[in-house]
Amino acid sequence: MAAHPAAKAINTQEITDKARRDLLQLLEAVRGKKNLVLERSLAGTIGLFVKFSTLQEYGVDKVFFLENHNVDSSQRNVIFLLRGDNAKTVRTVAEQIKLVRSESKIDHEFSIIWIPRRTRVSDMVLEEHGVLGEATISELALYFVPLEQDLMSLELESSFSDLYLRKEPTSVFASATALMRLQKQYGLFPRILGKGDNAKRLADLLQRMRSEEDVNASSDPSKTYLTSFGLTPSSVVENLIIIDREVDFPTVLATQLTYQGLIDENFGISNNQIEVDTSVLGGAPAPPQQQSGTAQPPTAATKRKVPLDSSDKLYPSLRDANFATIGPTLNQTARRLQSDQQNIKQQDQSIADLRSFVSKLPSYQAEQASLKTHTGLAEEILKVTRSEVFSAMLEVQQNLLAGSDPSTVHENIEELIARDVPLKTVLRLLCLESCLSNGIRSRDLESFKRQILQAYGFQHILTLADLEKIGLLVPRESHRGYLNPIAGAAGQTATDWNAVRKSLNLWIDDVQETDPNDTAYVFSGYAPLSVRLVQCILQKSYLSGLVNTRPGSTPPTGGGWKGFEDTLTRIRGATVDVTQKGHDADASHARKTLRGSKEGPKVSVVFFLGGVTYAEIAALRFVSGQLEKSSGRRIVIGTTHVISGNRAVGAAVEKRKFVE
């Protein structure tokens, strides 16, 4: 896989080690036993780089979640570890401190560690509650958290709703800070490319931060500041490609058809692990169903957490494959293990053969356990993919993505509503049509809204309003058309999907799922627009060959977006193309101070602002493998968080109900 060599250029393990080291140093600074209070959303993130046993070695006695005022006052030292950009969270911390102070007879020492930074808002809220002087405040600069060797995430679960529903730019600043830290370590990104209005904001903020660093360096009389920031372009990172999620909503809304993508769709992957019923993995049977047909809620004892990362023997080779190929692959693995087992039972084995078997036994047992786990997961997913509802939903999606007339699928969507399928399933289909057609005809949209309110509850009038605010479900308006002279800037407010589908070959009829030759295999025919935009930069010849079938046509040459300018104007959002050059003064000194300044494989950092799906990750790994074979270049993926269609639509779904 391309992930491992790429990690040698951008060492994600160093990021993990530094995060662990910084956290443990902050804990060690508090002497004696201590209770740790975590924000629930941070628990899995912290678990990615430090184990609870390690925390115990550094004096942590008990761990609590910041909810329901459940902080234990048994220890004198109480440490709060949470994000400080949410006023509600800060207010809860202040209330907890006041509560423990009033109810406990112990003279407590409070410490607050803000992630990733201390904010003015947090100080103001603590001061309003009169507890600012009660606690020792520090910060843990935790930005990128490596999920895999080629995948880094900020783990900002709310960034999608922040950016597109609440129009809150905090995640843009956090992304800029994280990318700036990469530049300080590996040198300036020689070229920053991107698509989307938020991508433009992020690129502008990166340039502003770079200017501030230059000012700090020039005002430092001792010149020691120069050693902390590279003044020359990186010799490791070739470019930074920023994709604004708003540019490609349809890819998020479509059902992912890779193995990892379907696991996420059905079980929900969080921090590289899922929580499933033990009966799925061949454990204890699930509780019996009630007479009404609804399942009993599983108890905690019937749930098991399954890690999904590179430590698994089979998962790295399965995760990015189309699900249609998983059954034969698992069957082949089972036959191989069975053959190995029969060879082991042979009686005429020499001592050397036995010694070799004993040395391989741990790996053999781990592979057997992995096979059992993934066979159980695949069987459970197969129950879903073979269902009538899934087939009907997938048929609607494939027709829309292929460019069929949207009105032909309305009857199918109405049938799904009548069958009371989950609300998110219906909303994903309607939002997909809206995004691909630049809105739904007003008469049809009002009809669908009325059916949804009657079938799922009138509280979802708020859901529909939020979806419109995000831009996922809107009425079709004439002024949003690409060539309409009334529009402000052609291609800036809406994407001409029919033209883009043709110019970038987004739909491939004869897709190869078993031995893929194009990124379209991740959706069994649809090539994600976001990945095609990356290919416009990194695989010009390949992409040009897909589109221009005429003999003698010359592929576009040059860097950046050159050769695809016309297509970019038909896609919503600003286009970014910035070249960063270093300073001549002290350039040689800066080059020596930069880590990774040795000549090596070129890496392209692809950053998704607003979330990335596992299907897109699989497609980019496929592109990275092709680049490695042809030119030695590789891709490292960065994102605010991992998203899916259910999470995107779920950001707008109203969870409250009217009181009867």
Disulfide bonds with the S-S distance in Angstrom:
none
